[in-house]
Each structure stands twice: as C-alpha cells, then as structure tokens.
Amino acid sequence: MNEASSKYVDNLAINKLLNEKLKKVNHSPKHSVFVPAEGLFNNQNNILSFSKIKYHNDNAVFRRIEIPSFESSIFYSENNTVYIYNYPAKNAEGNILFVHGLFDDNMMNYNYLFKLLNNYNLNVYFMTMPYHFDRKPKESLFSGEYFLSGDIFRTQNAFKQAVLDIDASMQFISKENSLPILLVGFSMGGCVSLRHYILKKQEQPTFLINPVTDFCEVLWDSPLFVTIGKDLIESGYDMNECKKFFVEMDPSNFIDDSFRSDKIAMVYSCYDQVISEKKYRKFINRAGIKNIYAYHSGHLNILRVPKLAKDIKEFGEKVF
C-alpha cells in the first residue's frame, strides 16, 4: 500500500480502538489487586509441567494447545493458561514462536503471514499474551484491556508473565521437535520479545516487527494510549512517577555497550502512525542493530507485505 493508504489504515484502527474500547473503560493503581514489584525477573528457572499440557485438534488449519503459565494469579483464573495455536508446515525445517500485538483479538490478521511462513517450511506457534484472546477475564470488556492500563501494578505483572510465557512456550516447542526456534514479536509482542532477548543474554535468535522499544515514552506520546495516560494523571502519576515501575519492563533501559545485535533483526514501517519512524531509528542507532529492514507500510498493514516472510526465513537461516 502507498503512504496515504497506510496512514489511513493506521488512523482508522486507532480511532476505532479508542472510541469503541479504550474510551469506555478507566483503570487506576489505587485499588489494584497487585502490589508494586521489584526484581520482576529474578526467578527465570521455571520448568514446564508437561503432564498439564492439553491438546485440541478440532481445526483443520491449526492445533490449539494449552500449557500452564509460569506466573499464575488467584484473581484472574482465565489468564493462568497460555494458549498456543500451531500452524504446522508439511516439511518443516524450523519453528517460529510468534507473539502478537497489544489489544489484538483477531488471529485472521496473521493468516497471510503464517501461510507464507508455512510455505517456507516453517512451523508457526502463535502464543497468546496475558489477558488476550482466550485469556481475557470475563469481567474485561475487550482483549488486552488488563494487559496495559492505568493499573500499572497489574501491567507490571502482565508484562513479567508475558516474558515468562515465552520461556514456557519455548520449552513446549523444544519437547515437540528438535528444530531451531526463531522468536518473532509484533508491536507490543516485539517489546516483550526484545526484553526476553536481553534477559537471555542475547542468545535467543529474535526477529522484531514494529516493536515498542521505549515503553515508557510510547505510553505517553503515542495517540493510541491517550486514555491510559489520562487515567494515570488522574490517579496522581506522571511520566517520572511511572518510570520507576516500568524500569525493568522497558527494553531501552538495558541497551549499553555490551548489547549484542548479531542474533536480532528488526523491521519497521516508514509510515507508522502508532510509533514514529524517528523513534525506531533512534533505537536502531543506539542498539547498533545491523539486520534492519525498512518497509513502505503502516503499523498494521506490514503484516501483508509479502517480503516479510522471506526476510524472517532468511534471517533464521543466517543465525542457525
């Protein structure tokens, strides 16, 4: 799509999300069931209980698998299970663990990309993030509402859980087969994947698609999060106050001279209306990432760029 069409699609999606969902809810940390946490990622040695895995083969296109989350809560029982949707390739040569975007509620958005990846002989495992899709609590109005909101203590816990869920999903895939795994994250899923990459000492090959890289900044300057910023301000929190809670979540806080970029790649959209190209370029320069792809697309229609699957495949061949 051209520049005008790409921007139109992004703006249409942002306005629809704001008017039909985000403006209808408000959240505050004042009555959160969670408490402020420090040392979010101190415990990274969890082992998946394979006896608790459940398989559902009731779809001709994908398998649905349920695995227990490493981070469970008595408050939202629906969120304690990670749902993985497996789109298998006929002659698989590798695995993709795919982490979706924030507020996502339609897996069909990824069908085109997954079909191309399957054609490149790559199994795709789609991991649902906390509070999204099947994990949405009954009292939640929409998918992802409880993942990122003015309840910053719940958001802390959700982000930690998402990173740990990647570990659980990796353990499950490794049990299924011995093929290499490439972690691929889109938008907020890219932020979670990037934080995982840093935590794992930059060893897990990772491919980022329009990732959130400066978590705290985007929260305050993206048009998508204006209602969340408003809730925080009304609760007595400003940007500086929030930073102390988001410091362990924000990948940009962990980029220094020791950051290795040989096993990470990033594609970004030049016409992105959710995250500016300037912000992408700032992160790329700071991190020194060499495997970079710039597409003439928007934040959302990047998933329809045919070249994306090819770039993912070729990067995987390069790092494995």
C-alpha positions in Angstrom: 0.0 0.0 0.0 1.1 3.6 -0.6 1.8 6.2 2.1 -1.7 7.7 2.2 -3.4 4.3 2.3 -1.0 3.0 5.0 -1.6 6.1 7.3 -5.4 5.9 6.7 -5.5 2.2 7.8 -3.5 3.0 11.0 -5.5 6.1 11.9 -8.8 4.2 11.3 -7.7 1.4 13.6 -6.5 3.8 16.3 -9.8 5.8 16.3 -11.9 2.6 16.3 -9.9 1.2 19.2 -10.2 4.4 21.2 -13.9 5.1 20.5 -15.2 1.5 20.7 -13.0 0.2 23.5 -10.4 2.3 25.4 -12.7 5.4 26.0 -15.3 3.1 27.6 -13.0 1.9 30.4 -10.8 3.5 33.0 -8.3 2.0 35.4 -6.3 3.1 38.4 -3.5 1.6 40.6 -5.3 2.8 43.7 -7.4 -0.3 44.1 -5.2 -2.8 42.3 -5.2 -6.4 43.4 -1.4 -6.4 42.7 1.3 -4.6 44.5 4.4 -2.7 43.2 7.1 -5.2 42.3 10.9 -5.1 42.3 13.1 -7.7 40.8 10.5 -8.7 38.3 12.8 -11.3 36.6 14.8 -12.7 39.5 13.3 -16.1 39.0 13.9 -17.4 35.5 14.4 -21.1 36.2 10.9 -22.4 35.8 10.3 -25.9 34.4 7.1 -26.6 32.3 4.9 -29.3 33.7 4.3 -31.4 30.6 1.7 -33.6 32.3 -0.6 -30.5 32.4 -0.5 -29.8 28.6 -3.8 -30.2 26.8 -4.2 -30.7 23.0 -7.2 -29.8 20.9 -7.2 -31.0 17.3 -10.6 -29.7 16.3 -9.5 -27.4 13.5 -8.2 -28.3 10.0 -5.8 -25.3 9.9 -4.2 -25.3 13.3 -3.8 -27.2 16.6 -4.7 -25.5 19.9 -2.6 -26.3 22.8 -3.0 -25.3 26.5 0.0 -25.0 28.7 0.2 -23.7 32.3 1.7 -20.2 32.7 4.7 -19.8 35.0 3.0 -16.8 36.6 -0.5 -17.6 37.9 -2.9 -15.5 39.9 -5.9 -16.3 42.1 -7.7 -13.1 40.8 -8.0 -13.9 37.1 -8.1 -17.7 36.6 -8.7 -17.5 32.8 -5.3 -15.9 32.5 -3.4 -18.8 34.1 -3.3 -20.8 30.9 -1.2 -20.0 27.9 -2.9 -20.9 24.6 -0.7 -21.8 21.7 -2.0 -22.1 18.2 0.2 -24.3 16.0 0.1 -23.8 12.2 2.3 -26.8 11.0 4.4 -26.9 7.8 4.4 -30.0 5.7 8.2 -30.4 5.6 9.3 -28.3 8.5 12.8 -27.1 8.7 12.4 -24.7 11.6 10.0 -23.2 14.2 8.6 -19.7 14.6 7.3 -18.7 18.1 5.1 -15.7 17.3 4.0 -13.1 19.9 1.1 -10.8 18.8 0.3 -7.1 19.3 -1.5 -5.3 22.1 -5.3 -5.4 22.2 -5.3 -7.9 19.4 -8.4 -10.1 19.2 -8.4 -11.4 15.6 -5.9 -14.1 14.6 -7.0 -13.8 11.0 -4.8 -10.7 10.8 -1.9 -13.1 10.7 -3.2 -15.7 8.4 -1.5 -14.3 5.3 1.9 -14.2 7.0 1.6 -17.6 8.6 0.6 -19.2 5.3 3.8 -17.7 3.6 5.9 -18.9 6.6 4.4 -22.4 6.2 5.3 -22.3 2.5 8.9 -21.7 3.6 8.8 -24.9 5.6 8.5 -23.1 9.0 6.1 -24.3 11.7 4.3 -21.4 13.4 3.4 -21.4 17.0 1.2 -18.4 17.9 1.4 -17.6 21.6 -1.5 -15.6 23.3 -0.2 -12.9 25.6 -1.7 -12.4 29.1 -5.3 -11.1 29.2 -5.7 -11.5 25.4 -8.0 -13.9 23.3 -8.9 -17.0 25.4 -7.1 -15.4 28.4 -9.5 -12.4 28.7 -11.2 -12.4 32.1 -15.0 -12.5 32.0 -15.2 -9.0 33.5 -12.9 -7.5 31.0 -14.6 -5.6 28.1 -12.0 -6.4 25.4 -8.9 -8.4 24.6 -5.8 -6.9 26.3 -7.7 -4.4 28.4 -5.9 -5.7 31.6 -2.5 -6.1 29.9 -1.8 -2.4 29.6 -3.9 0.2 31.5 -3.8 2.8 34.3 -3.5 -0.1 36.7 0.3 0.0 36.4 0.8 -2.7 39.1 -1.3 -5.2 37.1 0.6 -4.1 33.9 3.9 -4.9 35.7 2.7 -8.4 36.5 1.2 -8.9 33.0 4.5 -7.9 31.3 6.5 -10.2 33.5 4.1 -13.0 32.8 4.3 -12.5 29.0 8.1 -12.8 29.2 7.9 -16.0 31.3 5.2 -17.4 29.0 7.8 -17.2 26.1 10.0 -19.5 28.2 7.2 -21.9 28.8 6.3 -21.9 25.1 9.9 -22.5 24.1 10.1 -25.5 26.4 6.9 -26.9 24.9 8.1 -26.4 21.3 11.5 -28.0 22.1 9.7 -31.0 23.5 7.7 -31.3 20.3 10.7 -31.4 18.0 14.4 -30.6 17.8 14.2 -27.9 15.1 15.6 -24.5 15.8 13.3 -21.8 17.2 13.1 -18.2 16.0 11.2 -15.8 18.3 9.2 -13.3 16.3 7.3 -10.4 18.0 5.0 -7.8 16.6 4.4 -4.4 18.2 3.9 -4.9 21.9 4.8 -8.6 21.3 8.0 -7.2 19.9 8.6 -5.3 23.1 8.1 -8.5 25.2 10.3 -10.4 22.8 13.1 -7.8 23.0 13.0 -7.8 26.8 13.3 -11.7 26.6 16.2 -11.4 24.2 18.1 -9.1 26.7 17.2 -11.4 29.7 18.6 -14.4 27.8 21.9 -12.7 27.3 21.2 -12.0 23.6 21.5 -15.7 22.7 17.9 -16.5 21.5 17.5 -15.5 17.8 14.8 -12.9 17.7 13.0 -11.0 14.9 11.1 -7.8 15.8 8.3 -6.3 13.7 7.4 -2.7 14.5 8.4 -3.2 18.2 7.7 -1.0 21.1 11.3 -0.2 22.3 10.9 2.8 24.6 8.0 1.5 26.7 7.5 4.5 29.0 7.9 7.1 26.2 5.4 5.4 23.9 2.9 5.2 26.7 2.9 9.0 26.9 3.3 10.1 23.3 1.5 7.5 21.1 -2.0 8.5 20.0 -3.2 5.0 20.9 -2.5 5.4 24.7 -4.0 8.8 25.4 -6.8 7.4 27.6 -4.3 5.3 29.6 -2.1 8.4 30.2 -5.2 10.3 31.3 -6.1 7.6 33.8 -2.6 7.7 35.2 -2.6 11.5 35.6 -6.0 11.5 37.3 -4.6 8.8 39.7 -1.7 11.2 40.6 1.0 9.6 38.4 3.1 11.4 35.8 5.8 10.1 33.5 8.6 10.4 36.0 6.5 8.7 38.7 5.7 5.8 36.3 9.3 5.3 35.2 10.2 3.6 38.5 7.6 1.0 38.0 8.4 0.4 34.3 12.2 0.4 34.6 12.5 -3.4 34.5 10.0 -3.7 31.7 11.4 -1.1 29.3 14.0 -2.7 27.0 15.6 0.7 26.2 16.9 0.8 29.8 19.1 -2.2 29.1 20.9 -1.1 25.9 24.6 -0.4 26.5 28.0 -1.2 25.0 27.6 -4.9 25.9 24.4 -5.3 23.8 25.0 -7.9 21.0 23.0 -7.5 17.8 24.2 -10.5 15.8 21.2 -12.6 16.7 18.5 -10.0 16.4 16.7 -8.4 13.4 14.2 -5.6 13.2 11.7 -4.4 10.5 9.9 -1.1 10.9 7.3 0.8 8.9 8.2 4.2 7.4 4.5 5.3 7.6 3.7 4.1 11.1 1.2 6.2 12.9 1.4 4.3 16.2 5.2 4.6 16.7 7.1 7.2 14.8 9.9 6.3 12.3 12.1 8.7 14.3 11.7 6.6 17.4 12.5 3.4 15.5 15.7 5.0 14.0 16.7 6.3 17.4 16.6 2.8 18.9 18.4 1.2 16.0 21.2 3.6 16.2 21.5 3.3 20.0 21.4 -0.5 19.9 23.6 -0.8 16.9 21.4 -3.3 15.2 22.7 -4.3 11.8 19.9 -6.6 10.5 17.4 -3.8 9.6 14.6 -3.8 7.1 12.5 -0.6 6.4 9.2 -1.2 4.7 7.0 1.4 3.0 3.9 0.4 5.0 2.0 1.3 8.1 1.9 -0.2 11.6 -0.8 -2.7 10.7 -0.5 -3.5 7.0 3.1 -4.5 7.4 1.7 -8.0 8.1 0.5 -8.0 4.5 3.9 -7.3 3.0 5.0 -10.5 1.1 8.7 -9.7 1.7 8.2 -10.1 5.4 8.0 -13.9 5.4 11.1 -14.1 3.2 13.1 -11.7 5.4 12.1 -13.8 8.5 13.1 -17.0 6.8 16.5 -15.7 5.5 17.3 -14.2 8.9 16.6 -17.6 10.5 18.9 -19.3 8.0 21.6 -16.8 8.9 21.6 -17.2 12.6 21.0 -21.0 12.9 
